[in-house]
Amino acid sequence: MPELPEVEVVRRGLERWVAGRTIEDVEVLHPRAVRRHPAGGVDFAARLRGETVGVPQRRGKYLWLPLAGRDLSVLGHLGMSGQLLVQPADAPDEKHLRIRVRFDDAAGTELRFVDQRTFGGLSLHDNTPDGLPDVIAHIARDPLDPLFDEAAYHLALRAKRSTVKRALLDQSLISGVGNIYADEALWRARLHYERPTAALTRPRSAELLGHVRDVMNAALAVGGTSFDSLYVNVNGESGYFDRSLDAYGREDEPCRRCGTPMRRRPWMNRSSYFCPRCQRPPRVVS
């Protein structure tokens, strides 16, 4: 699934091409694309007609389009293969086009939600007083948020009594980090994914957080990570950070730091990639 850098790339594209435009019509082409909107596709389309899109927002991996002057937002769930594309209105429909949003201006472009696997979708929600869709009010701030509280994060990390990678993926502690960038940050910090969080000192957790920010900013600079055609920006272009990955996907390749072959281990229905020399596993106390 897309992580913070990929979602932020999409958000920036939407801010450029969609913000401030008024919706003329919405066409729901597949019911699963609005399954998180309980009233259904007809209601979803009717409630959006005539609304003006505000500045797109993001928290962690979650992206939403606030409606100007309203306490409502359209939340985008990208899932495994969801794409929000800004396309010329006369461009051929994509094979897996699920929702089309037309605008009442002369820009000549429309917003399309394309989703091959139909795990994602769009839904309309009330906002909290902080401007978040109410269904994601529990999501923590992400490490690139200027209001992210490092001291509180460190205390929560120590209190969690978990392992470091589990804590990085816990969206109630820190949002936006997924499997790829967790492995990258842990490699940079020379930490094994099973290191207990209770053993992390304040300087060590601050160092790890710095690596999380660095790897995400580096990915943002090149448009995120694309392993296939399922993740693209609003113009249909892939990101290139996969060429710069130091850990993820590099099983049996030499560690870029010490030359030891990288390893992959099954982990929570995913995989963890690490260097067995640079990221030694914690000692098991019998």
C-alpha positions as CSV (number, residue, x, y, z in Angstrom):
1,M,0.0,0.0,0.0
2,P,1.2,3.6,-0.6
3,E,2.9,5.2,2.4
4,L,3.3,8.8,3.4
5,P,5.6,9.9,0.5
6,E,3.4,8.4,-2.2
7,V,0.2,9.9,-0.7
8,E,1.9,13.3,-0.3
9,V,2.9,13.3,-4.0
10,V,-0.7,12.6,-4.9
11,R,-1.9,15.3,-2.5
12,R,0.4,17.9,-4.0
13,G,-0.9,17.1,-7.5
14,L,-4.5,17.4,-6.4
15,E,-3.7,20.8,-4.7
16,R,-2.3,22.0,-8.0
17,W,-5.0,20.7,-10.4
18,V,-8.2,20.3,-8.3
19,A,-8.3,22.8,-5.4
20,G,-10.7,25.6,-5.8
21,R,-12.7,23.9,-8.6
22,T,-16.5,23.4,-8.3
23,I,-18.0,20.0,-9.0
24,E,-20.5,19.8,-11.7
25,D,-21.2,16.1,-11.7
26,V,-20.0,12.8,-10.2
27,E,-20.4,9.4,-11.9
28,V,-20.0,6.3,-9.8
29,L,-19.2,3.4,-12.1
30,H,-18.7,0.6,-9.6
31,P,-20.5,0.3,-6.3
32,R,-17.5,-1.1,-4.4
33,A,-15.8,2.3,-4.9
34,V,-18.3,3.9,-2.6
35,R,-18.9,1.0,-0.2
36,R,-17.6,3.1,2.7
37,H,-20.4,5.7,2.0
38,P,-23.3,3.8,3.4
39,A,-26.0,5.8,1.6
40,G,-24.6,4.5,-1.8
41,G,-23.4,6.0,-5.0
42,V,-26.5,8.0,-5.9
43,D,-26.4,9.8,-2.6
44,F,-22.6,10.3,-2.8
45,A,-22.9,11.9,-6.3
46,A,-25.9,14.1,-5.3
47,R,-24.2,15.5,-2.2
48,L,-21.1,16.5,-4.1
49,R,-22.7,18.3,-7.0
50,G,-22.2,22.1,-6.7
51,E,-19.6,21.8,-4.0
52,T,-16.2,23.4,-4.2
53,V,-13.0,21.5,-3.4
54,G,-10.8,23.1,-0.8
55,V,-7.0,22.5,-0.4
56,P,-6.4,18.7,-0.2
57,Q,-5.1,17.5,3.1
58,R,-3.2,14.5,4.4
59,R,-2.3,12.8,7.7
60,G,0.0,9.9,7.4
61,K,-1.3,7.6,4.6
62,Y,-4.8,9.2,4.6
63,L,-5.8,11.8,2.0
64,W,-8.9,13.9,1.9
65,L,-10.6,16.7,-0.1
66,P,-12.3,19.2,2.2
67,L,-15.4,20.9,0.8
68,A,-15.0,24.7,1.0
69,G,-17.2,26.3,3.5
70,R,-18.5,23.0,4.8
71,D,-17.6,20.6,7.7
72,L,-17.5,17.8,5.2
73,S,-14.6,16.0,3.4
74,V,-14.2,13.3,0.7
75,L,-11.8,10.8,2.1
76,G,-9.7,8.8,-0.4
77,H,-8.8,5.2,0.4
78,L,-6.2,4.2,-2.1
79,G,-5.9,0.6,-0.9
80,M,-3.5,-1.6,-2.9
81,S,-4.1,-0.2,-6.3
82,G,-6.2,3.0,-6.1
83,Q,-5.2,6.0,-8.2
84,L,-6.5,9.6,-8.3
85,L,-5.8,10.8,-11.8
86,V,-6.4,14.2,-13.4
87,Q,-7.1,13.5,-17.0
88,P,-8.3,15.4,-20.1
89,A,-12.0,15.1,-20.2
90,D,-11.8,13.6,-23.7
91,A,-9.1,11.0,-22.8
92,P,-10.3,7.4,-23.2
93,D,-11.6,5.8,-20.0
94,E,-9.2,3.6,-18.1
95,K,-10.0,-0.1,-17.9
96,H,-10.6,0.1,-14.1
97,L,-12.2,3.5,-13.9
98,R,-14.5,3.5,-10.8
99,I,-15.5,7.2,-10.2
100,R,-15.5,10.2,-12.5
101,V,-15.7,13.8,-11.1
102,R,-16.4,16.6,-13.6
103,F,-16.0,20.3,-12.9
104,D,-18.0,23.3,-14.1
105,D,-15.0,25.2,-15.5
106,A,-13.2,25.4,-18.8
107,A,-10.0,23.7,-17.7
108,G,-10.8,20.7,-19.7
109,T,-9.7,18.1,-17.1
110,E,-11.6,15.8,-14.7
111,L,-10.7,13.8,-11.6
112,R,-10.8,10.0,-12.0
113,F,-10.6,7.3,-9.4
114,V,-9.1,4.2,-10.9
115,D,-8.7,1.0,-8.9
116,Q,-7.8,-2.4,-10.4
117,R,-8.4,-4.5,-7.3
118,T,-11.3,-2.4,-5.9
119,F,-9.9,-2.4,-2.4
120,G,-10.0,1.4,-2.2
121,G,-12.7,4.0,-2.7
122,L,-14.1,7.4,-1.9
123,S,-16.5,8.3,0.9
124,L,-18.0,11.5,2.4
125,H,-17.6,12.2,6.1
126,D,-18.2,14.9,8.7
127,N,-15.2,16.7,9.9
128,T,-13.9,16.9,13.5
129,P,-13.2,20.4,15.0
130,D,-9.6,19.9,13.8
131,G,-10.7,19.5,10.2
132,L,-10.1,15.7,9.9
133,P,-12.7,13.3,8.6
134,D,-14.2,11.8,11.8
135,V,-13.3,8.2,10.8
136,I,-9.6,9.0,11.0
137,A,-9.7,11.1,14.2
138,H,-7.6,8.5,16.0
139,I,-4.7,8.6,13.6
140,A,-1.6,10.1,15.1
141,R,0.3,13.0,13.4
142,D,3.1,12.0,11.0
143,P,6.8,12.7,11.4
144,L,6.7,15.4,8.7
145,D,3.9,17.3,10.5
146,P,5.4,20.5,12.2
147,L,3.2,19.8,15.2
148,F,4.5,16.2,15.7
149,D,5.5,15.9,19.4
150,E,8.8,14.1,19.6
151,A,8.9,14.0,23.4
152,A,5.4,12.5,23.6
153,Y,6.3,10.0,20.9
154,H,9.4,8.8,22.8
155,L,7.3,8.3,26.0
156,A,4.6,6.4,24.1
157,L,7.3,4.3,22.5
158,R,8.8,3.3,25.8
159,A,5.4,2.6,27.3
160,K,4.2,0.5,24.4
161,R,6.3,-2.6,25.4
162,S,6.5,-3.7,21.9
163,T,9.2,-4.2,19.3
164,V,10.5,-1.3,17.2
165,K,9.1,-2.2,13.8
166,R,5.6,-2.9,15.2
167,A,5.7,0.5,16.9
168,L,6.7,2.2,13.7
169,L,3.7,0.7,11.9
170,D,1.3,1.6,14.7
171,Q,-0.7,4.4,13.2
172,S,-2.0,5.5,16.6
173,L,1.6,6.3,17.7
174,I,3.0,7.7,14.4
175,S,1.3,7.7,11.1
176,G,2.5,7.3,7.5
177,V,5.2,4.7,8.0
178,G,4.6,1.4,6.3
179,N,6.7,-1.7,5.7
180,I,9.1,-0.2,3.1
181,Y,10.1,2.9,5.0
182,A,10.2,1.1,8.3
183,D,12.9,-1.3,6.9
184,E,14.8,1.6,5.3
185,A,14.8,3.7,8.5
186,L,15.8,0.7,10.7
187,W,18.7,-0.1,8.3
188,R,19.9,3.5,8.5
189,A,19.6,3.4,12.3
190,R,21.4,0.0,12.5
191,L,18.4,-1.4,14.5
192,H,17.0,-4.9,14.2
193,Y,13.2,-4.9,13.7
194,E,12.7,-7.0,16.8
195,R,14.5,-4.6,19.2
196,P,12.2,-4.0,22.2
197,T,11.0,-0.4,22.3
198,A,11.5,-0.3,26.1
199,A,15.3,-0.6,25.4
200,L,15.4,2.6,23.3
201,T,16.9,5.6,24.9
202,R,15.7,9.1,24.1
203,P,18.7,9.8,21.9
204,R,18.3,6.5,20.1
205,S,14.6,7.0,19.4
206,A,15.4,10.6,18.2
207,E,18.0,9.2,15.9
208,L,15.5,6.7,14.5
209,L,12.9,9.4,14.0
210,G,15.5,11.5,12.1
211,H,16.1,8.5,9.8
212,V,12.4,8.1,9.2
213,R,12.2,11.7,8.2
214,D,15.3,11.6,6.0
215,V,14.1,8.5,4.1
216,M,10.7,9.9,3.5
217,N,12.0,13.3,2.3
218,A,14.4,11.5,0.0
219,A,11.5,9.5,-1.4
220,L,9.3,12.6,-1.8
221,A,12.1,14.3,-3.8
222,V,11.8,11.6,-6.5
223,G,8.1,11.0,-6.5
224,G,7.9,8.1,-4.0
225,T,8.4,4.4,-4.6
226,S,6.8,2.5,-7.5
227,F,7.4,-1.3,-7.9
228,D,4.7,-1.6,-10.6
229,S,2.2,0.5,-12.5
230,L,-0.3,0.5,-9.6
231,Y,1.2,3.5,-7.8
232,V,1.4,6.7,-9.9
233,N,0.9,10.4,-9.3
234,V,-2.1,12.4,-10.6
235,N,-0.5,12.6,-14.0
236,G,0.1,8.8,-14.2
237,E,3.8,9.0,-13.6
238,S,5.7,6.5,-11.4
239,G,8.1,7.4,-8.6
240,Y,11.8,6.4,-8.7
241,F,12.8,5.8,-5.1
242,D,12.9,2.1,-5.6
243,R,16.3,2.6,-7.2
244,S,17.6,4.1,-4.0
245,L,16.4,1.5,-1.5
246,D,19.0,0.3,0.9
247,A,17.1,-2.6,2.6
248,Y,13.7,-3.3,1.2
249,G,13.6,-5.9,-1.6
250,R,17.4,-6.5,-1.5
251,E,17.5,-10.1,-0.2
252,D,20.9,-11.7,-0.9
253,E,22.3,-8.4,-2.3
254,P,25.3,-7.0,-0.4
255,C,24.6,-4.5,2.3
256,R,25.6,-1.1,1.0
257,R,27.4,-0.4,4.3
258,C,29.4,-3.6,5.1
259,G,28.9,-6.0,2.1
260,T,27.1,-8.7,4.1
261,P,24.3,-10.3,2.1
262,M,21.0,-8.8,3.1
263,R,18.3,-11.2,4.6
264,R,14.6,-11.4,4.4
265,R,12.4,-12.9,7.1
266,P,8.6,-13.4,7.2
267,W,7.0,-10.9,9.6
268,M,3.3,-10.3,10.4
269,N,2.2,-11.5,6.9
270,R,4.9,-9.2,5.4
271,S,8.6,-9.4,5.0
272,S,11.4,-7.7,6.9
273,Y,14.7,-6.9,5.1
274,F,17.8,-6.3,7.2
275,C,21.6,-6.7,7.4
276,P,22.5,-9.5,9.8
277,R,25.8,-7.8,10.7
278,C,24.7,-4.1,10.9
279,Q,21.4,-4.9,12.5
280,R,22.1,-7.7,15.0
281,P,19.0,-9.3,16.6
282,P,18.4,-8.6,20.3
283,R,19.7,-11.2,22.8
284,V,17.1,-13.6,24.0
285,V,17.1,-13.7,27.8
286,S,16.3,-17.2,29.1
